[in-house]
Amino acid sequence: MKPKLLDYLCCPSCRADLILDVRSLQDEEVETGLLVCKTGCRSFEIKSGIPRFTPPELSEQVRRNVGNFGYEWSWLSSVSEKNETEFLSYLGKIGPESFKSRVVLDAGCGMGKFLYLSGKYGAKDVIGVDLADRSVEAAYNNTRHLGNVHVVQADLFHLPLKPCFDFVYSIGVLHHLSFPQEGFQLLVEHLKDGGAILAWVYGYEGNELYIKFLDPVRKITCRLPLCMNKVLAALLASALWILIMTIYLPLEKVKIKRLPFHDYFVYFHKLGFHFFWGTVFDKLIPQISNYYPREEFASWFSRAKLSDISIMHRNANSWSGHGVRL
């Protein structure tokens, strides 16, 4: 933990400031210590350089969800230059220059691939939050050398952060929460006036076949051993990759886009098979997955009283939304 992170932290219970009690330092990072609420109500451990604000109790469903994604991000923990292609496709019209000198929150940072890029784009400070042990440890290892990047282990429903952010983004996280709209609203409340939020979720439109025939299978695979899902994902991804190479790409060259998931499959061909394998695995393991019609997703932004709302249909099967807090 970099000491300047303390400026952004508060007690998740009472919102009071925290006092930093350093136990050990390494390369100007706090490796171990405590964060103590000024009211004395609670204290929180700093372990392996990461402040730990984990809730004392989680439901079994949420606990399994967090564990499954933690496994995924410990497996897919390497940062790649192709992560920038991913990130920019989610951001849409928001370019790298939009991060310059801004205070940014990555809500559900996983292994830190977009957190890393936010720091490289020149954010004043960017804070990545995730609930899984393995995720935050991978994110910390990938970003600790960047002086403007911080990693916190916490629950999105109990963020230990002040409402100080110029930009908040949450990519691929909200649709896996027990209460997605509530999670979105809580993120909005961490924005400064004039701050912006971007959220990406699975869409209903474009996923009708998947929801009807394949998503019910997820309710079984999410309970299987993760190593078994890894093998199953490899088999499914390989079969689909053959279809992409032999059918979808030739049709793309002659500008025929009539088959289901055309834009989605062509996009993943640009990233490569390893990314696609990881994405198929990502579809098999969630305990919770929600798919949203455009109208319902857009209502999150209007109910939060955001302005300058824009909703983008990404790869014809998901929604990327952006709005500004008044």
C-alpha positions in Angstrom: 0.0 0.0 0.0 1.3 3.4 -1.0 0.8 5.9 2.0 -1.0 8.4 -0.2 -3.8 5.9 -0.7 -4.9 6.9 2.9 -6.2 10.3 1.4 -8.9 8.3 -0.4 -9.9 5.8 2.3 -12.5 5.9 5.0 -14.1 3.5 7.4 -16.8 1.5 5.5 -18.9 1.3 8.6 -19.0 4.9 9.8 -17.2 6.8 7.0 -14.7 8.3 9.4 -11.0 8.8 8.4 -8.5 6.1 9.0 -5.2 6.2 10.9 -2.3 4.3 9.3 -0.2 2.1 11.7 2.8 0.9 9.7 4.4 -2.4 10.8 6.8 -3.0 7.8 7.8 -1.2 4.7 9.4 -2.4 1.4 10.4 0.0 -1.4 8.2 2.7 0.2 5.2 0.4 0.2 3.5 -0.5 3.4 3.8 -4.3 3.4 2.0 -5.0 6.7 0.1 -2.8 9.2 -3.3 -1.7 10.3 -5.8 0.9 9.2 -7.6 2.1 12.4 -10.9 4.0 12.3 -10.6 7.3 14.1 -13.8 6.6 16.0 -12.3 3.3 17.2 -15.1 1.3 15.8 -13.0 -1.0 13.7 -9.5 -1.8 12.3 -8.4 -3.3 9.1 -5.3 -5.3 8.2 -2.8 -4.5 5.5 -1.3 -7.8 4.4 1.1 -8.4 1.5 0.8 -4.7 0.6 -3.0 -4.7 0.2 -5.5 -3.1 2.6 -8.1 -5.8 3.4 -11.7 -4.7 4.0 -13.3 -8.1 3.5 -16.7 -8.5 5.1 -16.9 -10.9 8.0 -19.7 -12.9 6.4 -20.7 -13.6 2.8 -23.6 -15.8 1.5 -22.6 -19.2 0.2 -23.6 -18.1 -3.4 -21.5 -14.9 -3.2 -18.6 -16.8 -1.6 -18.5 -19.3 -4.4 -18.8 -16.6 -7.0 -15.8 -14.7 -5.5 -13.8 -17.9 -5.2 -14.5 -18.9 -8.8 -13.5 -15.5 -10.2 -10.4 -15.4 -8.0 -9.3 -18.7 -9.6 -9.9 -17.3 -13.0 -7.8 -14.2 -12.4 -4.9 -16.1 -10.8 -4.9 -18.3 -14.0 -5.2 -15.4 -16.4 -2.9 -13.1 -14.5 -0.6 -11.9 -17.2 -0.9 -8.4 -18.7 -0.9 -8.4 -22.5 -0.6 -5.6 -25.1 -4.0 -6.9 -26.4 -5.6 -5.8 -23.1 -5.6 -2.2 -24.6 -7.7 -3.4 -27.5 -10.2 -4.8 -25.0 -10.2 -1.7 -22.8 -10.7 0.8 -25.6 -13.6 -1.3 -27.0 -15.4 -1.1 -23.7 -14.7 2.6 -23.3 -16.1 3.6 -26.8 -15.7 7.3 -27.3 -13.7 7.7 -24.1 -10.1 7.9 -25.1 -6.9 7.5 -23.1 -6.6 11.3 -22.8 -9.7 11.3 -20.6 -7.7 9.6 -17.8 -5.1 12.4 -17.6 -4.8 13.8 -14.1 -8.1 12.3 -12.9 -8.9 10.3 -9.8 -10.2 7.0 -11.1 -11.9 3.9 -9.6 -11.8 0.5 -11.2 -14.8 -1.3 -9.5 -14.0 -5.0 -9.8 -10.5 -4.8 -11.1 -9.8 -8.6 -11.4 -6.1 -9.2 -12.1 -5.6 -5.5 -12.9 -5.3 -5.4 -16.7 -7.4 -2.3 -17.0 -6.1 -0.8 -13.8 -2.6 -1.0 -15.3 -3.7 0.8 -18.4 -5.5 3.5 -16.4 -2.3 4.2 -14.6 -0.3 4.3 -17.8 -2.8 6.7 -19.3 -1.8 9.3 -16.7 -4.5 9.2 -14.0 -3.6 11.2 -11.0 -4.5 8.2 -8.9 -6.4 5.0 -9.9 -7.8 2.6 -7.3 -8.7 -0.9 -8.1 -11.1 -2.8 -5.9 -11.9 -6.5 -5.9 -13.2 -8.9 -3.3 -11.2 -12.1 -4.2 -7.9 -12.7 -2.5 -6.3 -14.1 -5.7 -7.6 -11.2 -7.8 -6.2 -8.4 -5.7 -2.9 -10.2 -5.3 -2.5 -10.6 -9.0 -3.6 -7.0 -9.6 -1.1 -5.8 -7.0 1.8 -7.7 -8.6 0.9 -6.3 -12.0 0.7 -2.7 -10.9 2.8 -2.1 -7.7 5.6 -0.5 -9.8 3.2 2.3 -10.9 3.3 5.1 -8.4 -0.3 6.2 -9.2 -2.0 2.8 -8.9 -3.5 1.3 -5.8 -5.2 -2.0 -5.0 -7.8 -2.5 -2.2 -9.6 -5.7 -1.2 -13.3 -4.8 -0.5 -16.9 -5.4 -1.2 -18.5 -3.1 -3.8 -21.5 -2.8 -1.4 -19.3 -1.6 1.4 -16.6 0.5 -0.3 -14.0 2.1 2.1 -13.7 5.1 -0.2 -14.6 8.7 0.0 -16.8 10.3 -2.8 -13.8 11.7 -4.5 -13.7 10.2 -8.0 -13.6 12.0 -11.3 -14.3 8.7 -13.2 -15.6 5.3 -12.1 -15.7 2.3 -14.4 -17.1 -1.2 -13.8 -16.5 -3.7 -16.6 -18.1 -7.2 -16.4 -18.9 -7.0 -12.7 -22.3 -5.6 -12.0 -24.2 -8.4 -13.8 -22.6 -10.9 -11.4 -23.8 -9.2 -8.3 -26.8 -10.2 -6.2 -28.3 -6.7 -6.5 -26.7 -5.1 -9.7 -28.7 -1.9 -9.8 -28.0 -1.2 -6.1 -24.3 -1.8 -6.8 -24.4 0.7 -9.7 -26.1 3.4 -7.5 -23.5 3.0 -4.8 -20.8 3.5 -7.4 -22.5 6.7 -8.6 -22.5 8.0 -5.0 -18.7 7.8 -5.0 -18.4 10.3 -7.8 -17.6 14.0 -7.4 -20.2 16.4 -8.9 -19.4 16.4 -12.6 -17.7 13.0 -12.4 -18.5 10.3 -14.9 -19.3 6.6 -14.7 -19.0 3.8 -17.3 -20.6 0.4 -16.8 -20.6 -2.6 -19.0 -23.0 -5.5 -18.7 -24.3 -8.5 -20.6 -27.2 -7.6 -22.9 -30.4 -9.5 -23.5 -30.6 -8.4 -27.1 -28.2 -10.5 -29.1 -27.9 -13.2 -26.4 -31.4 -14.7 -26.8 -30.2 -18.1 -28.0 -27.5 -18.3 -25.4 -29.9 -17.4 -22.6 -32.4 -20.0 -23.8 -30.2 -23.0 -24.5 -26.8 -22.5 -22.8 -27.1 -20.3 -19.7 -29.2 -23.1 -18.0 -26.1 -25.3 -18.4 -24.1 -22.7 -16.4 -26.2 -23.4 -13.4 -24.6 -26.9 -13.4 -21.1 -26.0 -14.5 -20.7 -23.3 -11.9 -20.8 -26.1 -9.3 -18.2 -28.3 -11.0 -14.5 -28.4 -9.9 -12.7 -25.4 -11.6 -10.1 -27.6 -13.1 -12.9 -29.5 -14.9 -14.4 -26.3 -16.2 -11.0 -25.3 -17.5 -10.8 -28.5 -19.6 -14.5 -28.1 -20.7 -13.9 -24.5 -21.7 -10.8 -25.6 -23.8 -12.9 -28.1 -25.7 -15.8 -25.7 -26.3 -13.5 -22.9 -27.3 -11.6 -25.2 -29.7 -14.8 -26.3 -31.4 -16.1 -22.7 -31.7 -12.7 -21.5 -32.9 -12.9 -23.9 -35.8 -16.3 -22.4 -36.7 -14.9 -18.9 -36.4 -12.0 -19.7 -38.7 -14.0 -21.7 -41.3 -17.3 -19.9 -41.4 -17.4 -16.6 -39.6 -14.2 -15.1 -40.9 -14.9 -15.9 -44.6 -18.4 -14.4 -44.2 -16.8 -11.3 -42.6 -14.6 -10.8 -45.6 -17.7 -10.7 -47.9 -19.5 -8.5 -45.3 -22.2 -11.0 -44.5 -23.2 -10.8 -40.8 -26.3 -12.9 -40.6 -25.2 -15.6 -38.2 -25.7 -15.3 -34.5 -22.8 -13.8 -32.5 -21.0 -12.6 -35.7 -19.6 -9.4 -34.2 -18.7 -11.1 -31.0 -16.8 -14.0 -32.6 -14.9 -11.8 -35.1 -13.9 -9.5 -32.2 -12.4 -12.4 -30.3 -10.5 -13.6 -33.3 -8.6 -10.3 -33.1 -7.6 -11.1 -29.5 -6.6 -14.7 -30.1 -7.5 -18.1 -28.9 -6.1 -17.8 -25.3 -8.4 -14.8 -24.7 -11.3 -16.7 -26.2 -10.7 -19.7 -24.0 -10.7 -17.5 -20.9 -13.9 -16.0 -22.0 -15.6 -19.4 -22.4 -14.4 -20.3 -19.0 -15.7 -17.0 -17.6 -19.2 -18.0 -19.0 -19.1 -21.4 -17.2 -18.2 -20.5 -13.7 -20.5 -17.6 -12.3 -23.0 -18.4 -9.6 -24.9 -15.3 -10.7 -25.3 -14.0 -14.3 -27.9 -11.4 -15.4 -28.7 -10.2 -18.9 -30.3 -6.8 -19.4 -32.5 -5.3 -22.1 -31.3 -1.9 -23.2 -34.3 -0.2 -21.7 -33.7 -1.7 -18.3 -30.0 -0.9 -18.3 -30.6 2.7 -19.4 -33.1 3.1 -16.5 -30.2 2.7 -14.1 -28.6 5.9 -15.4 -31.9 7.9 -15.5 -32.8 6.7 -11.9 -29.4 7.8 -10.7 -30.2 11.2 -12.2 -27.2 11.2 -14.4 -26.8 13.5 -17.4 -25.3 13.1 -20.9 -26.3 9.5 -20.9 -25.1 7.3 -23.8 -25.7 3.6 -24.2 -23.5 1.7 -26.7 -24.4 -1.8 -28.1 -21.0 -3.5 -27.9 -20.4 -6.4 -30.2 -24.2 -6.6 -30.8 -24.7 -8.5 -27.5 -23.8 -6.3 -24.5 -24.3 -2.7 -23.2 -21.7 -0.1 -22.4 -23.3 2.9 -20.6 -21.9 6.3 -19.7 -23.3 9.2 -17.7 -22.2 12.2 -15.7 -23.3 13.1 -12.1 -24.9 16.5 -11.8 
